[in-house]
Amino acid sequence: MASDALPPDPYRWLEDTESERARAWLSQQQSRWNRHVSADREAPAWQRLLAEVDLASAGRPVDPPIEAAGVIFRHELDSTGRAQLAARFADGRRRILLRTGDRDTVGRISRWCPAPAGDVVAAQLQRDGHENGGLNLLSTDPGTATTTLADASPHPSLVFSGDWLLYTAGSRASHTLNAHHLRDRAVRPIALPVSTPARISLHSGPGGHLLVRTRTAQDTHVSWWLTHWSGERRPYWQSVDLGSLRPTALDLGSHFCYVATDQLHAIDLQLLASGGPARLTALPADPAAADTPTVIRALRVLGTGPAPPLAVLHQTGITRRLDIRPAADRCPAAPGFAWPARLRLGSVARHRDGRLGDGLWAVADDPHHGAWSGRVTAGSGLTAPPRTAHWGALTATGRDGTTIHVTLCEPTPHTAGTPTPTLMTVYGGFGISLEPSWDPLLATWIAAGGRVAWVHARGGGEFGPAWAAAGRGPGKSDTVDDLLSAADALVEQRSARPGQLACIAASNGGLVVAAALVRAPHLLSSVVCAAPLTDMARYHLDGLGALWQKEYGDPTDAQDLTALLSYSPYHHVTSGTGYPPTLFITGGNDARVPSWHAWKLCAALQKATPGTAPIFLDHQELSGHYGRAGDSARALSGHALSLLGSSTGLRPSRPEQPPSATEMPI
């Protein structure tokens, strides 16, 4: 593409983030933000409310707990909002294995997995926003030192098999497979069934069965391989031919590997172990799901034997349903329940000898009051968590006639259908479903009397592959329109008055919100945008952008570039336009989306907006794509809520007394 075909780029110099000119500009922005922070009289009240929400959430799980040999392991929040790993033993003892709030370990737990024997947990701690590699092997015995595996990849795939921990080593995009012996601490490489470099994921089952998914740089599709592994450096890998099927969930039992595609299939592991083929056999269709298109998001094998019950997590549009279904006709089914927010399943409990138990822990998010956890077992029916949140729904008509669904969480039952300050959020990309979930900032907004609206825009995974594809490439402009159509509908249906709508989003969602901001600035009263892409003509040149061309398109292709420029936020800033108050948030250690994207749009908006409109940037060097933690996160969230609340007329108030953090039975 010739350079004269590209639009003007007056702030390209900000892409050299370490240049003297860029650092001087950044210093000015931080000084501007600091002056605003010093004068912000609303933020202290928001921060006090945030602290109360954090205190009420203490002990609630970040991930589903996992049970191994009678020990329950929890990735949970402490009273300051920081995450920690804790172990609760059968005799009632409790031990904190890892704190992210210690002075030397401020960070984020990105991966963790306990051994079946319940004596070791593998955990990756990423510090200061870096998505770095390495694994810590934490013993539940306080007298045993921590072992570090420095070569583990960022966000590793890891499984325990017998006395071994298998994990991916290398970089984010290029993996090798290593095995660490838990007793003699030897590390050995394991030969893969494909040439490296490759990206791999691991799944293990009782008795040494190992399933590996591989994708090499040369392949356009993934491959699946099974083996019965007992410590060999060069396992005998058997190919599993799934054809054009794309698994959405899978799990390994003692006799079968169960795979979910458009229906459930089983692979006979006993036949595989005797040298037979790894062949898919379709299971009987689930009668409960016959009339409604569903996607199986998670699948767990409960117990041993040739036909164990299966815990199946379905998603139908924006509703999730957990069922215990039989793997054979003679197994009784247990009644399930539906849930309107994020619902997650942990790993099945393991006995000390590695055998599968008959239960697991689940977490059901409540955006108002937290995440409820409880144990699901094969032998009992399922009871839904208490619905403490006040749910609502709204449909909008997209500008091309498409129906857009919006999930609402009301502060009280009485605000439904009445004009209320509303905070919208969106994602709309990569086939990832936007699921209502607990977040301290959103929970504080609700506690103060505001409504939260999750806009299920095209590009997400809520309504299947066609919905995801509709927001890919040129369709990303439709994703932006979906957000604006939802904003229009909230006003037209009198859920909000003009001036009561604000937006907050990050990453791909930040791109969508930024594009909506410049496309229809009159609709939004304020915007908070974290780690957004904003220059779609150059997104592929830095960070992980080169990996995202399937989602967005290739800027070096003339047709793709035209589509990218149709919504690229940076290229649609118009001089003399009154843009709403906006806060951009970036981190110096963001390896995914470079901070210069937000910097360039911030500079362009400040130049274009008449007067002294509050267009702010808050950049922190020691944070990354997932944002900040602890006191830093609470301070920033307080000022972000102040900006959003001031523009929509929402003021902080004390929350109603939330439920205790005690686990509720599911």
C-alpha positions as CSV (number, residue, x, y, z in Angstrom):
1,M,0.0,0.0,0.0
2,A,1.5,3.3,-1.0
3,S,2.1,5.7,1.8
4,D,0.1,8.4,0.0
5,A,-3.0,6.2,0.3
6,L,-2.9,6.4,4.1
7,P,-4.6,9.2,6.0
8,P,-2.6,11.9,7.9
9,D,-0.9,10.6,11.0
10,P,0.1,13.7,13.0
11,Y,1.0,11.9,16.2
12,R,3.1,9.0,14.8
13,W,6.0,10.3,16.8
14,L,4.2,9.0,20.0
15,E,4.9,5.5,18.7
16,D,8.5,6.0,19.8
17,T,7.4,5.8,23.4
18,E,11.0,6.2,24.8
19,S,11.9,9.3,22.7
20,E,12.5,12.5,24.5
21,R,9.6,14.2,22.8
22,A,7.2,11.4,23.7
23,R,8.4,11.2,27.3
24,A,8.0,15.0,27.7
25,W,4.4,14.7,26.3
26,L,3.7,11.8,28.7
27,S,5.0,13.9,31.7
28,Q,2.6,16.7,30.8
29,Q,-0.3,14.2,30.6
30,Q,0.6,12.8,34.0
31,S,0.9,16.2,35.5
32,R,-2.5,17.1,34.0
33,W,-4.1,13.9,35.4
34,N,-2.4,14.5,38.9
35,R,-3.9,18.0,39.1
36,H,-7.3,16.6,38.3
37,V,-6.8,13.9,41.0
38,S,-5.8,16.5,43.6
39,A,-8.9,18.5,42.9
40,D,-11.3,15.5,42.6
41,R,-13.6,15.9,45.7
42,E,-15.8,13.0,44.7
43,A,-13.1,10.3,44.5
44,P,-12.6,9.8,48.3
45,A,-16.2,8.8,48.8
46,W,-16.1,6.4,45.8
47,Q,-12.9,4.9,47.2
48,R,-14.5,4.4,50.6
49,L,-17.4,2.6,48.9
50,L,-14.9,0.5,46.9
51,A,-13.1,-0.4,50.1
52,E,-16.5,-1.6,51.6
53,V,-17.1,-3.7,48.5
54,D,-13.6,-5.2,48.7
55,L,-14.1,-6.0,52.4
56,A,-17.4,-7.7,51.7
57,S,-15.8,-9.7,48.9
58,A,-13.0,-11.0,51.0
59,G,-12.7,-14.8,50.7
60,R,-14.7,-15.0,47.5
61,P,-13.1,-17.1,44.8
62,V,-11.4,-15.7,41.7
63,D,-11.5,-19.2,40.1
64,P,-13.5,-22.3,41.1
65,P,-11.8,-24.1,44.0
66,I,-10.2,-27.4,43.3
67,E,-10.2,-30.4,45.6
68,A,-7.3,-32.9,45.7
69,A,-6.9,-35.7,48.3
70,G,-9.3,-33.9,50.7
71,V,-7.5,-30.6,50.5
72,I,-9.5,-27.7,49.0
73,F,-7.4,-25.2,47.1
74,R,-8.7,-21.7,46.5
75,H,-7.6,-18.7,44.4
76,E,-9.4,-16.0,46.3
77,L,-9.5,-12.3,47.2
78,D,-8.3,-10.9,50.6
79,S,-9.8,-7.9,52.3
80,T,-7.7,-5.5,50.3
81,G,-8.8,-6.9,46.9
82,R,-5.6,-8.7,46.3
83,A,-5.5,-12.3,45.2
84,Q,-4.0,-15.2,47.1
85,L,-3.7,-19.0,47.0
86,A,-5.0,-20.8,50.1
87,A,-5.3,-24.5,51.1
88,R,-8.0,-25.8,53.5
89,F,-7.2,-29.2,55.0
90,A,-9.7,-31.9,56.1
91,D,-8.9,-31.2,59.8
92,G,-9.9,-27.6,59.4
93,R,-6.4,-26.1,59.1
94,R,-5.9,-23.4,56.6
95,R,-2.7,-22.1,55.0
96,I,-1.9,-19.3,52.6
97,L,0.4,-20.7,50.0
98,L,1.0,-17.5,47.9
99,R,0.0,-13.9,48.4
100,T,0.1,-11.4,45.6
101,G,0.0,-8.5,48.0
102,D,3.4,-9.0,49.7
103,R,5.9,-6.3,49.0
104,D,8.0,-8.6,46.9
105,T,5.2,-10.4,45.1
106,V,2.8,-7.7,43.9
107,G,1.3,-9.3,40.8
108,R,-1.3,-11.6,39.3
109,I,-1.7,-15.4,39.5
110,S,-2.2,-16.3,35.9
111,R,-2.1,-20.1,36.1
112,W,-2.4,-22.6,39.0
113,C,-3.1,-26.4,39.4
114,P,-2.8,-28.7,42.4
115,A,-1.3,-32.2,42.2
116,P,-3.8,-35.1,42.8
117,A,-2.0,-36.0,46.0
118,G,-2.8,-32.5,47.4
119,D,0.8,-31.9,48.4
120,V,2.0,-29.5,45.6
121,V,0.5,-26.6,43.7
122,A,2.0,-25.3,40.5
123,A,1.4,-21.5,40.2
124,Q,2.6,-18.8,37.8
125,L,2.9,-15.3,39.4
126,Q,3.3,-12.4,36.9
127,R,4.6,-9.2,38.4
128,D,4.3,-5.5,37.5
129,G,2.1,-6.2,34.5
130,H,4.6,-8.5,32.8
131,E,3.1,-11.6,31.2
132,N,6.3,-13.4,32.0
133,G,6.9,-17.2,32.2
134,G,8.2,-19.4,35.0
135,L,6.4,-21.7,37.5
136,N,6.5,-22.0,41.3
137,L,5.9,-25.4,42.8
138,L,4.4,-24.6,46.2
139,S,4.3,-27.3,48.9
140,T,1.5,-27.6,51.4
141,D,4.2,-28.6,53.9
142,P,5.6,-25.3,55.3
143,G,8.9,-26.9,55.8
144,T,9.5,-27.7,52.1
145,A,11.2,-25.1,49.9
146,T,9.6,-23.7,46.8
147,T,10.9,-25.1,43.5
148,T,11.0,-22.8,40.5
149,L,10.8,-23.9,36.8
150,A,12.1,-20.8,35.0
151,D,11.6,-22.1,31.5
152,A,7.7,-22.4,31.7
153,S,6.0,-20.4,29.0
154,P,3.7,-17.4,29.8
155,H,0.2,-18.6,30.7
156,P,1.4,-22.2,30.5
157,S,-0.7,-25.3,29.8
158,L,0.1,-27.7,32.7
159,V,-1.2,-31.1,34.0
160,F,-0.1,-33.6,36.6
161,S,0.3,-37.2,35.6
162,G,1.5,-39.7,38.3
163,D,4.7,-38.3,39.8
164,W,5.2,-35.8,36.9
165,L,4.2,-32.3,36.1
166,L,4.0,-31.7,32.4
167,Y,4.1,-28.1,31.2
168,T,4.7,-25.9,28.2
169,A,8.1,-24.2,28.0
170,G,9.3,-21.5,25.7
171,S,7.5,-18.3,24.6
172,R,3.8,-17.4,24.3
173,A,3.7,-18.4,20.6
174,S,6.2,-21.2,20.5
175,H,6.0,-24.1,22.9
176,T,8.0,-27.2,23.8
177,L,6.8,-29.9,26.2
178,N,8.7,-30.6,29.4
179,A,8.1,-33.0,32.3
180,H,9.3,-32.3,35.9
181,H,9.6,-35.2,38.3
182,L,8.1,-34.2,41.6
183,R,10.4,-36.5,43.7
184,D,13.9,-36.2,42.1
185,R,13.2,-32.9,40.5
186,A,14.6,-34.0,37.2
187,V,13.3,-32.2,34.1
188,R,13.2,-33.9,30.7
189,P,11.9,-32.8,27.3
190,I,9.0,-34.8,25.8
191,A,9.0,-35.2,22.0
192,L,5.9,-33.8,20.4
193,P,4.1,-35.5,17.4
194,V,4.7,-32.4,15.3
195,S,7.8,-30.4,14.4
196,T,8.4,-27.4,16.6
197,P,7.9,-24.5,17.0
198,A,4.2,-25.2,17.9
199,R,1.6,-23.9,20.2
200,I,0.2,-26.7,22.4
201,S,-2.4,-27.3,25.1
202,L,-2.5,-30.3,27.5
203,H,-5.3,-32.4,29.0
204,S,-4.7,-35.4,31.3
205,G,-6.9,-38.1,32.8
206,P,-6.6,-40.8,35.4
207,G,-4.3,-43.7,34.6
208,G,-1.8,-41.8,32.5
209,H,-4.0,-40.8,29.5
210,L,-2.7,-37.6,27.8
211,L,-4.4,-35.5,25.1
212,V,-2.5,-32.8,23.3
213,R,-3.7,-30.2,20.9
214,T,-1.0,-28.8,18.5
215,R,-0.8,-26.0,16.0
216,T,2.5,-25.3,14.1
217,A,3.4,-22.1,12.4
218,Q,2.8,-23.8,9.0
219,D,-0.6,-25.3,9.9
220,T,-3.9,-23.5,9.3
221,H,-5.7,-25.9,11.6
222,V,-5.2,-27.7,14.9
223,S,-4.4,-31.3,15.4
224,W,-5.2,-33.6,18.3
225,W,-3.1,-36.5,19.7
226,L,-3.6,-39.1,22.4
227,T,-1.2,-41.3,24.2
228,H,-1.0,-43.4,27.3
229,W,2.0,-41.8,29.0
230,S,4.1,-43.3,31.8
231,G,7.3,-41.1,31.6
232,E,8.6,-41.8,28.1
233,R,10.7,-39.1,26.4
234,R,9.2,-40.2,23.1
235,P,5.6,-41.2,23.6
236,Y,3.6,-43.2,21.0
237,W,1.2,-40.5,19.8
238,Q,-2.0,-41.5,18.1
239,S,-3.8,-39.0,15.9
240,V,-7.4,-38.2,16.7
241,D,-9.1,-37.2,13.5
242,L,-11.9,-34.6,14.2
243,G,-12.2,-33.6,10.6
244,S,-13.9,-30.2,10.4
245,L,-15.3,-30.5,13.9
246,R,-14.1,-27.9,16.4
247,P,-14.3,-29.0,20.0
248,T,-15.8,-26.5,22.5
249,A,-15.0,-28.6,25.6
250,L,-13.5,-32.0,26.5
251,D,-12.5,-34.1,29.5
252,L,-10.8,-37.5,30.1
253,G,-12.3,-40.2,32.3
254,S,-10.9,-43.6,33.2
255,H,-12.4,-45.3,30.2
256,F,-13.3,-42.6,27.7
257,C,-12.3,-39.2,26.5
258,Y,-15.5,-37.1,26.0
259,V,-15.4,-34.4,23.4
260,A,-18.1,-31.7,22.8
261,T,-18.7,-30.3,19.3
262,D,-22.2,-29.9,18.1
263,Q,-22.9,-32.9,20.2
264,L,-21.1,-35.2,22.6
265,H,-18.7,-37.8,21.4
266,A,-16.6,-40.5,23.2
267,I,-13.1,-41.9,22.4
268,D,-12.5,-45.4,23.8
269,L,-9.3,-45.1,25.8
270,Q,-9.1,-48.9,26.5
271,L,-9.1,-49.6,22.8
272,L,-6.5,-46.9,22.3
273,A,-4.2,-48.5,25.0
274,S,-4.4,-51.9,23.2
275,G,-3.3,-50.3,19.9
276,G,-6.7,-49.6,18.4
277,P,-7.6,-46.4,16.6
278,A,-8.6,-43.2,18.4
279,R,-12.1,-43.1,16.9
280,L,-15.0,-40.7,17.8
281,T,-18.3,-42.3,18.7
282,A,-21.4,-40.0,19.0
283,L,-23.4,-40.2,22.2
284,P,-27.2,-40.1,22.3
285,A,-28.4,-36.5,22.0
286,D,-29.5,-34.6,25.1
287,P,-33.3,-34.4,24.9
288,A,-33.3,-31.2,27.0
289,A,-31.3,-29.4,24.4
290,A,-32.9,-30.8,21.3
291,D,-35.1,-27.8,20.5
292,T,-32.7,-25.0,21.3
293,P,-29.3,-24.4,19.7
294,T,-26.7,-24.6,22.5
295,V,-22.9,-24.6,22.8
296,I,-21.2,-26.8,25.5
297,R,-18.7,-24.5,27.2
298,A,-17.4,-27.0,29.8
299,L,-17.5,-30.7,30.4
300,R,-16.4,-32.7,33.4
301,V,-16.4,-36.5,34.0
302,L,-17.7,-37.3,37.5
303,G,-16.3,-40.6,38.9
304,T,-14.8,-43.7,37.4
305,G,-16.3,-46.6,35.4
306,P,-17.3,-47.1,31.8
307,A,-20.3,-44.8,31.9
308,P,-19.9,-42.1,34.6
309,P,-22.2,-39.0,34.9
310,L,-21.1,-35.9,33.1
311,A,-21.4,-32.3,34.4
312,V,-22.2,-30.2,31.3
313,L,-22.2,-26.4,31.1
314,H,-24.4,-25.2,28.2
315,Q,-24.6,-21.7,26.8
316,T,-27.8,-20.7,24.9
317,G,-27.4,-17.1,23.8
318,I,-26.8,-15.2,27.0
319,T,-28.0,-17.9,29.4
320,R,-25.9,-20.6,30.9
321,R,-27.2,-23.9,32.2
322,L,-25.5,-26.5,34.3
323,D,-26.8,-30.1,34.1
324,I,-25.6,-33.6,35.3
325,R,-26.4,-35.8,32.3
326,P,-25.9,-39.5,32.0
327,A,-23.2,-40.9,29.7
328,A,-25.5,-43.9,29.2
329,D,-29.2,-44.4,29.2
330,R,-29.2,-46.4,32.4
331,C,-27.6,-43.5,34.4
332,P,-30.1,-41.2,36.1
333,A,-30.1,-37.5,35.2
334,A,-30.1,-34.8,37.9
335,P,-32.1,-31.6,37.5
336,G,-30.0,-28.6,36.5
337,F,-30.3,-24.8,36.8
338,A,-29.9,-21.8,34.5
339,W,-27.9,-18.7,35.4
340,P,-27.8,-15.3,33.7
341,A,-24.2,-14.5,34.4
342,R,-20.7,-16.1,34.2
343,L,-20.8,-19.7,35.5
344,R,-17.6,-21.7,35.7
345,L,-16.6,-25.3,36.6
346,G,-13.4,-26.3,38.4
347,S,-11.6,-29.6,37.9
348,V,-13.1,-32.8,39.3
349,A,-11.9,-33.8,42.7
350,R,-9.1,-36.3,42.8
351,H,-8.3,-39.0,45.3
352,R,-4.7,-39.3,46.5
353,D,-4.1,-42.2,44.1
354,G,-5.2,-40.1,41.2
355,R,-8.7,-41.6,40.8
356,L,-11.5,-39.2,39.9
357,G,-14.0,-38.3,42.6
358,D,-17.7,-37.7,42.0
359,G,-17.8,-33.9,42.7
360,L,-16.3,-30.6,41.7
361,W,-16.6,-26.9,42.7
362,A,-18.4,-24.3,40.7
363,V,-18.5,-20.5,40.8
364,A,-21.5,-18.5,39.8
365,D,-20.9,-14.8,39.4
366,D,-23.3,-12.2,40.9
367,P,-22.2,-8.7,39.6
368,H,-23.8,-7.0,42.6
369,H,-22.7,-9.1,45.5
370,G,-19.8,-11.3,44.4
371,A,-19.1,-14.8,43.2
372,W,-20.8,-17.7,45.0
373,S,-19.0,-21.0,45.2
374,G,-20.4,-24.5,46.0
375,R,-19.8,-28.1,45.4
376,V,-21.6,-30.1,42.7
377,T,-21.9,-33.8,43.1
378,A,-23.1,-36.6,40.7
379,G,-25.5,-38.1,43.2
380,S,-27.7,-35.0,44.0
381,G,-29.8,-32.5,42.2
382,L,-28.5,-29.0,41.6
383,T,-29.8,-25.9,43.4
384,A,-29.2,-22.5,41.8
385,P,-27.3,-20.0,43.9
386,P,-29.4,-17.3,45.5
387,R,-30.3,-14.6,42.9
388,T,-29.3,-11.6,44.9
389,A,-28.7,-9.4,41.8
390,H,-31.7,-7.8,40.1
391,W,-31.6,-8.8,36.5
392,G,-33.1,-7.2,33.5
393,A,-32.9,-7.4,29.7
394,L,-33.3,-5.1,26.8
395,T,-33.3,-5.6,23.0
396,A,-32.1,-3.0,20.5
397,T,-32.4,-3.0,16.7
398,G,-29.1,-2.5,15.0
399,R,-28.8,0.0,12.2
400,D,-29.0,-2.9,9.7
401,G,-32.0,-4.5,11.4
402,T,-30.1,-7.0,13.5
403,T,-31.4,-7.7,17.0
404,I,-28.9,-6.7,19.8
405,H,-29.4,-8.2,23.2
406,V,-28.4,-6.3,26.4
407,T,-28.2,-7.8,29.9
408,L,-29.0,-5.4,32.7
409,C,-28.2,-5.5,36.4
410,E,-30.3,-3.1,38.4
411,P,-29.3,-1.6,41.8
412,T,-32.9,-2.3,43.1
413,P,-36.0,-3.9,41.7
414,H,-37.6,-0.4,41.7
415,T,-35.2,1.0,39.1
416,A,-36.2,-1.4,36.3
417,G,-37.6,0.6,33.4
418,T,-36.9,3.9,35.1
419,P,-34.3,6.5,34.1
420,T,-31.1,5.6,35.9
421,P,-27.4,6.4,35.4
422,T,-26.3,3.5,33.3
423,L,-22.7,2.2,32.8
424,M,-22.4,0.2,29.5
425,T,-19.7,-2.2,28.7
426,V,-18.9,-4.3,25.6
427,Y,-16.3,-6.6,24.1
428,G,-17.4,-7.8,20.6
429,G,-14.4,-9.7,19.3
430,F,-12.5,-13.0,18.9
431,G,-15.6,-15.1,19.4
432,I,-15.3,-14.4,23.2
433,S,-18.6,-14.2,25.0
434,L,-19.2,-11.1,27.1
435,E,-20.5,-12.6,30.4
436,P,-21.9,-10.5,33.3
437,S,-19.4,-11.1,36.1
438,W,-18.4,-9.7,39.4
439,D,-15.9,-6.8,39.2
440,P,-15.3,-4.4,42.2
441,L,-15.7,-1.3,40.0
442,L,-19.0,-2.4,38.6
443,A,-20.2,-3.7,42.0
444,T,-19.5,-0.2,43.4
445,W,-21.4,1.5,40.6
446,I,-24.4,-0.8,41.4
447,A,-24.1,-0.2,45.1
448,A,-24.2,3.5,44.5
449,G,-27.5,3.2,42.7
450,G,-26.4,2.8,39.1
451,R,-27.3,0.3,36.5
452,V,-24.8,-1.8,34.5
453,A,-25.6,-2.9,30.9
454,W,-23.6,-5.6,29.1
455,V,-24.0,-5.1,25.3
456,H,-23.7,-8.4,23.5
457,A,-22.4,-7.0,20.2
458,R,-21.5,-8.9,17.1
459,G,-18.0,-10.4,17.1
460,G,-18.5,-12.1,20.5
461,G,-19.3,-15.8,21.1
462,E,-22.7,-15.4,22.7
463,F,-24.7,-16.6,19.6
464,G,-22.3,-19.0,17.9
465,P,-19.8,-18.9,15.1
466,A,-21.9,-16.9,12.7
467,W,-22.4,-14.1,15.3
468,A,-18.6,-14.1,15.9
469,A,-17.9,-13.9,12.2
470,A,-20.4,-11.1,11.7
471,G,-18.2,-8.8,13.8
472,R,-14.9,-9.9,12.2
473,G,-13.0,-7.9,9.5
474,P,-15.4,-5.4,7.9
475,G,-18.0,-6.4,10.3
476,K,-16.2,-4.7,13.2
477,S,-17.9,-1.4,12.1
478,D,-21.2,-3.2,12.8
479,T,-20.0,-4.0,16.2
480,V,-19.5,-0.3,16.9
481,D,-23.0,0.3,15.6
482,D,-24.4,-2.4,17.9
483,L,-23.1,-0.5,20.9
484,L,-24.6,2.8,19.7
485,S,-27.9,1.1,18.9
486,A,-28.0,-0.2,22.5
487,A,-27.3,3.3,23.8
488,D,-30.2,4.6,21.6
489,A,-32.5,1.9,22.9
490,L,-31.7,2.6,26.6
491,V,-32.8,6.2,26.0
492,E,-35.8,5.5,23.7
493,Q,-37.1,2.9,26.2
494,R,-36.7,5.3,29.0
495,S,-34.2,3.3,31.0
496,A,-31.9,6.3,30.9
497,R,-32.3,10.0,30.0
498,P,-29.9,11.8,27.6
499,G,-26.8,12.5,29.7
500,Q,-27.1,9.4,31.9
501,L,-25.1,7.0,29.7
502,A,-21.4,6.2,30.2
503,C,-19.1,3.5,28.8
504,I,-16.2,1.5,30.2
505,A,-14.3,-1.2,28.3
506,A,-10.8,-2.6,27.7
507,S,-8.7,-4.1,24.9
508,N,-10.9,-5.0,21.9
509,G,-13.8,-3.6,23.9
510,G,-11.8,-0.4,24.3
511,L,-11.4,-0.3,20.5
512,V,-15.2,-0.6,20.1
513,V,-15.9,2.1,22.8
514,A,-13.3,4.5,21.3
515,A,-14.8,4.1,17.8
516,A,-18.3,4.7,19.3
517,L,-17.0,7.8,21.1
518,V,-15.7,9.5,17.9
519,R,-18.7,8.2,15.8
520,A,-21.4,9.5,18.1
521,P,-19.9,11.7,20.8
522,H,-23.3,13.2,21.8
523,L,-24.6,9.8,23.0
524,L,-22.1,9.2,25.7
525,S,-21.6,11.4,28.8
526,S,-18.2,10.0,29.6
527,V,-15.9,7.1,28.7
528,V,-13.2,5.1,30.4
529,C,-11.0,3.2,28.0
530,A,-8.2,0.8,29.1
531,A,-5.5,-0.5,26.7
532,P,-7.5,0.1,23.5
533,L,-6.4,-0.3,19.9
534,T,-7.0,3.0,18.2
535,D,-4.9,3.2,15.0
536,M,-6.1,0.3,12.9
537,A,-3.9,1.3,10.0
538,R,-0.8,0.4,12.0
539,Y,-2.1,-2.1,14.7
540,H,-0.2,-5.0,13.1
541,L,3.2,-3.4,13.6
542,D,3.6,-3.8,17.4
543,G,2.5,-5.8,20.4
544,L,0.6,-8.9,19.4
545,G,-1.1,-7.2,16.5
546,A,0.5,-9.4,13.8
547,L,-1.4,-12.4,15.3
548,W,-4.8,-10.6,15.0
549,Q,-5.2,-10.2,11.2
550,K,-7.9,-12.9,11.0
551,E,-10.0,-10.8,13.4
552,Y,-9.4,-7.3,12.0
553,G,-7.9,-7.7,8.5
554,D,-4.5,-6.9,6.9
555,P,-3.7,-3.2,6.7
556,T,-1.3,-3.8,3.7
557,D,-4.3,-5.0,1.7
558,A,-6.2,-2.1,0.0
559,Q,-9.7,-3.6,0.6
560,D,-8.9,-4.5,4.2
561,L,-7.4,-1.1,4.9
562,T,-10.6,0.6,3.6
563,A,-12.6,-1.5,6.1
564,L,-10.2,-0.8,8.9
565,L,-10.3,3.0,8.3
566,S,-14.1,3.0,8.3
567,Y,-14.1,2.7,12.1
568,S,-10.4,3.3,13.2
569,P,-11.0,5.8,16.1
570,Y,-7.8,7.8,15.6
571,H,-8.7,8.5,12.0
572,H,-12.3,9.8,12.8
573,V,-11.4,12.6,15.2
574,T,-13.0,15.8,13.9
575,S,-11.7,19.2,14.8
576,G,-14.1,21.4,16.7
577,T,-16.2,18.6,18.1
578,G,-17.1,18.6,21.7
579,Y,-16.1,15.1,22.9
580,P,-17.2,13.9,26.3
581,P,-14.9,13.5,29.3
582,T,-12.6,10.6,28.6
583,L,-10.0,8.7,30.6
584,F,-7.4,6.5,28.8
585,I,-5.5,4.0,30.9
586,T,-2.3,2.4,29.8
587,G,0.6,0.3,31.2
588,G,4.2,0.4,30.3
589,N,4.5,-3.4,30.5
590,D,1.5,-4.2,28.2
591,A,2.9,-6.7,25.7
592,R,-0.4,-7.1,23.9
593,V,-1.6,-3.6,23.0
594,P,1.1,-0.9,22.9
595,S,0.4,2.2,25.0
596,W,0.9,4.5,22.0
597,H,-2.5,3.5,20.6
598,A,-4.3,5.3,23.5
599,W,-1.6,8.1,23.5
600,K,-2.3,9.0,19.9
601,L,-6.0,9.1,20.3
602,C,-5.7,11.1,23.5
603,A,-3.5,13.7,21.8
604,A,-5.9,13.9,18.8
605,L,-9.0,14.4,21.0
606,Q,-7.3,17.0,23.1
607,K,-6.3,18.9,20.0
608,A,-9.8,18.6,18.4
609,T,-12.0,19.4,21.4
610,P,-12.7,23.1,21.9
611,G,-12.0,24.7,25.3
612,T,-10.6,22.7,28.2
613,A,-12.6,19.4,27.9
614,P,-11.3,16.8,30.3
615,I,-9.5,14.3,28.1
616,F,-7.1,12.5,30.4
617,L,-4.4,9.8,30.3
618,D,-3.2,7.8,33.3
619,H,-0.1,5.8,32.5
620,Q,1.6,3.5,34.9
621,E,5.0,2.0,34.0
622,L,4.7,-1.0,36.2
623,S,1.4,-2.4,35.0
624,G,0.2,-4.3,31.9
625,H,-2.7,-5.4,29.8
626,Y,-4.7,-6.8,32.8
627,G,-4.5,-3.5,34.7
628,R,-3.5,-2.7,38.2
629,A,-4.0,-4.4,41.6
630,G,-4.5,-3.6,45.2
631,D,-4.2,0.0,46.4
632,S,-3.2,1.3,43.0
633,A,-6.3,-0.3,41.4
634,R,-8.6,1.0,44.1
635,A,-7.2,4.6,43.8
636,L,-7.6,4.6,40.0
637,S,-11.0,3.0,40.1
638,G,-12.2,5.7,42.6
639,H,-11.2,8.5,40.1
640,A,-12.7,6.6,37.2
641,L,-16.0,6.2,39.0
642,S,-15.9,9.9,40.0
643,L,-15.5,10.8,36.3
644,L,-18.3,8.5,35.2
645,G,-20.6,9.4,38.1
646,S,-20.1,13.2,37.8
647,S,-21.1,13.1,34.1
648,T,-24.2,11.0,34.6
649,G,-25.4,12.4,38.0
650,L,-24.5,9.4,40.1
651,R,-23.1,10.0,43.6
652,P,-21.7,7.4,45.9
653,S,-23.7,6.1,48.8
654,R,-23.2,3.4,51.4
655,P,-24.1,0.0,50.0
656,E,-26.8,-2.3,51.4
657,Q,-25.4,-5.0,53.6
658,P,-24.1,-7.7,51.1
659,P,-24.3,-11.4,51.9
660,S,-21.4,-12.9,53.8
661,A,-18.6,-14.6,51.9
662,T,-19.5,-18.0,53.3
663,E,-19.8,-20.6,50.5
664,M,-23.4,-21.3,49.5
665,P,-24.4,-24.8,48.4
666,I,-25.0,-25.4,44.7
